[in-house]
Structures are given as C-alpha cells and as structure tokens.
Amino acid sequence: MLDLLPDFIGYILVALGCAGLAKFSSKFYGARTAAWLLVPLALVTPVIPSDINILFTAIYFTVDCSMVWFLLGGIIEISSIHRRPDLASRAANRRLAYIITMTVAMLTILCAQGSRDAATFMLVILVLFCVPLLILILNLIHRVKHEIAQYL
C-alpha cells in the first residue's frame, strides 16, 4: 500500500487548521481535539496487539468520525451564518455519508474475522465509495474557503 502522507501528519495538519478556525465556530474546537487524539492513536496503530485490535479499531474509528463530524459541523455553522444553505446542506449530507461509510468499514473489519474473501470484496467496494466521498469533502472545504473565507 502506498501511503503518501502518514496519518499522524494529516491529523496534525487538521488540528492546526481547526485551531485557526475555532474563533468562527466552536465546532472546530471539537475537531481540533479529536485530531490531536488521533495523532498518538495513529502512531501506535502498527504495534497494537491482535487481542485488542478490534477494540482499538473501534476507538480509532469513533474518534475519527467525531473529528469529521465536528469539522463539517463547523462548516455547516459558517455556511449558515453567511447565508449559504447550499454549502451547509452539502456538509450535512457528506457528514452523514462519512459516518455511514465508516460504520460499514467497521462492520467489514468485524466480518473479516469470519471470511477473508467476503471481507476483501466488501473492502474493495468500500474503497470505491470512500475515496470519492473524501474527494467530495475536500472539494467542499475548498469551496467554503474560496466562497466564504473572504468574509471571515
């Protein structure tokens, strides 16, 4: 697997970005806190013993989902304040889609315990949904930056 940016560096960047946005929405404080919690979780992931791997993965997914929930919640709040219900609606839809996708990912991991072939198939399908969703979330953040940031 090719990893262009280690997860912990991405979480640091999210935390730093949210720190600058926190004055515009308190939701970014939540995203920043979750991102900082994810830094050590991402660092210890490779050395987690197999007997607690499922529990650790559930915690990791929960914190990750809360980070995205708060991040997009901040975008919803900023978009609503600046009378951009279209951007707020997109953020709400993408936030819900992310939570559903991550829940399916967690269920896929649980299924992997029983059937490797079925889990592999479900994981491929999940990646086909996850990558476009992440691109849509990044595109939304980019649009908010260019269409609303000038007013902040």
C-alpha positions in Angstrom: 0.0 0.0 0.0 1.3 3.4 -1.0 0.9 6.0 1.8 1.8 9.4 0.5 1.2 11.1 3.9 1.4 9.3 7.2 -1.9 9.6 9.1 -0.4 11.3 12.1 0.9 14.2 9.9 -2.5 14.6 8.4 -4.1 14.8 11.8 -1.6 17.4 12.9 -2.4 19.5 9.9 -6.2 19.2 10.6 -5.6 20.2 14.2 -3.6 23.2 13.3 -6.1 24.2 10.6 -9.0 23.9 13.1 -7.2 25.9 15.7 -7.2 28.9 13.3 -10.9 28.4 12.5 -12.1 27.9 16.1 -12.8 31.6 16.5 -15.5 31.3 13.8 -17.2 28.2 15.2 -16.8 26.3 18.5 -17.3 23.1 16.4 -13.7 23.5 15.2 -12.5 23.1 18.9 -14.1 19.6 18.9 -12.5 18.7 15.6 -9.1 20.0 16.8 -9.3 18.0 20.0 -10.3 14.8 18.1 -7.4 15.4 15.6 -4.9 15.7 18.4 -6.2 12.5 20.0 -5.8 10.7 16.6 -2.1 11.6 16.4 -0.9 9.2 19.1 -3.5 6.6 18.0 -2.1 6.7 14.5 1.4 6.3 15.8 0.7 3.3 18.0 -1.5 1.5 15.4 1.3 -0.7 14.0 2.2 -2.1 17.4 -1.3 -2.9 18.8 -1.6 -6.5 20.0 -4.0 -8.6 18.0 -6.1 -9.4 21.1 -7.2 -5.8 21.4 -7.1 -4.9 17.8 -10.9 -4.8 17.3 -11.4 -2.6 20.4 -8.6 -0.3 19.3 -10.0 0.0 15.8 -13.5 0.8 17.2 -12.0 3.6 19.3 -9.9 4.9 16.4 -13.0 4.9 14.1 -15.1 6.7 16.7 -12.6 9.5 17.3 -12.0 9.8 13.5 -15.8 10.1 12.9 -16.1 12.7 15.7 -13.3 14.7 14.1 -15.1 14.8 10.7 -18.5 15.4 12.4 -17.2 18.5 14.2 -15.2 19.7 11.2 -18.2 19.5 8.9 -20.4 20.9 11.7 -18.2 24.0 11.7 -18.6 24.3 8.0 -22.3 24.0 8.4 -22.3 26.7 11.0 -20.1 29.1 9.0 -22.2 28.4 5.8 -25.4 29.1 7.6 -24.2 32.3 9.2 -23.1 33.5 5.7 -26.5 32.6 4.2 -25.1 29.7 2.1 -27.6 26.9 2.8 -26.4 25.0 -0.3 -22.9 24.6 1.3 -24.5 23.8 4.7 -26.7 21.1 3.1 -23.7 19.6 1.3 -21.7 19.5 4.5 -24.6 17.8 6.4 -25.0 15.2 3.7 -21.3 14.5 3.4 -21.0 14.3 7.2 -23.8 11.7 7.3 -22.3 9.8 4.4 -18.9 9.7 6.2 -20.4 8.3 9.4 -22.3 5.6 7.4 -19.2 4.7 5.4 -17.0 4.4 8.5 -19.7 2.3 10.2 -19.7 -0.1 7.2 -15.9 -0.1 7.3 -16.0 -1.2 11.0 -18.5 -3.9 10.1 -16.3 -5.0 7.3 -13.4 -5.4 9.8 -15.7 -7.5 12.0 -16.7 -9.7 9.1 -13.0 -10.2 8.3 -12.8 -12.3 11.4 -15.0 -14.9 9.7 -14.5 -14.8 6.0 -11.4 -13.3 4.4 -12.8 -13.5 0.8 -16.1 -11.7 1.7 -14.2 -9.1 3.7 -11.8 -8.5 0.8 -14.8 -8.0 -1.6 -16.6 -5.6 0.9 -13.4 -3.7 1.4 -12.9 -3.1 -2.3 -16.5 -1.8 -2.6 -15.9 0.4 0.5 -12.8 1.9 -1.0 -14.7 2.7 -4.2 -17.2 4.7 -2.0 -14.7 6.1 0.4 -12.2 7.7 -2.0 -14.9 9.7 -3.9 -16.5 10.8 -0.6 -13.2 12.1 0.7 -12.7 14.0 -2.5 -16.2 15.5 -2.2 -15.4 16.5 1.4 -12.1 18.1 0.4 -13.8 19.9 -2.5 -16.4 21.3 -0.1 -13.7 22.6 2.2 -12.0 24.2 -0.8 -15.3 25.8 -1.9 -16.0 27.2 1.6 -12.5 28.5 1.8 -12.9 30.4 -1.5 -16.5 31.5 -1.3 -16.9 32.3 2.4 -13.3 32.9 3.8 -13.2 36.3 2.2 -15.9 37.4 4.7 -14.2 36.0 7.8 
